[in-house]
Amino acid sequence: MASLKEIKLPVSQELDFFNDYFKQSFRSDVYLLNLITNYVLRSKGKQMRPLLVLLSAKLTGEITPSTYDAATLIELMHTATLIHDDVVDDAASRRGLLTLHKIWKNKITVLIGDYLLSRGLLLAVKNKEYDLLEIVSEAVKEMSEGELLQIEKSKRLDISEEIYFKIIRKKTATLLASCAAAGAKSAGADTKTVEKLKLFGENLGIAFQIKDDILDYNGNKTGKKVGNDIKEKKITLPLLFSLKQAENNEKKKIIKLLRQKNKTDKTIREIFDFVNRYDGIVYATQKMNEFTDIAIAQIDDFKDSSIYKDLLDFVEFVVKRSK
């Protein structure tokens, strides 16, 4: 499997330009804003979303100034939603750093998220990137709906497989769909091509989330912290499938364990063992591979592109990563 560093090589110069362009989008005359946004920039993560925008643009045409607007708009929106999510979840850390609200409290943190959203909107309007704004705004709307639907279902614990896929399509897949679609749009692709890239990103996004759900169960093998979904009473695909296979009494017992407020390591291990006993990880992996194949099929027409193999490496990285 190619490393993320190797996958970035064909667009390394463009990524460097994007990073500078992205930093410019944060600038303000307010000292506190600059202080906090500089802190945010210290934790830029894997940059998978701007990378997907650039690769999608290069697959379907050429990287243009609009491509950098697309990548910046998406990254601003994504960063803002993460900041707001940390407040909602009362998360203590992200990517090894304290979350903003643990340092500057909730009021300032929410305002920072709002500020980043507004900078994204202003960037799109200033550069007349109305098509890109529509693509990304639709994604943010879907993400909000997905989060709220997940909260609703986690309280009632009545999720079905259909609802599970609806949640992850809205909550996660829609953002990767917007990355691929915006990248293609920024390169001047026609409507049919943009839709194909959107479907590519959406199905890849579903596979991405299933992989995250799997890692929450077998992360012990990779060094990833595990059990967060169980602690938050989230029924993801490995557990959902296992519950469908179990007898009613055992199912009720697991649901009772899931409802516990302060779960012990023993409780989490019992749920893990239940999932492994009913091949929940095996089933989830099969579904992940199905959505991966659907995603790859959407870009079959671009096999002659010089970037096609790099995009396949990106897909492989998404579904085989260990964290």
Summary of the structure (lengths in Angstrom):
residues: 323
radius of gyration: 20.1
end to end distance: 14.4
largest distance: 62.4
contacts: 1083
relative contact order: 0.12
helix: 78%
strand: 1%
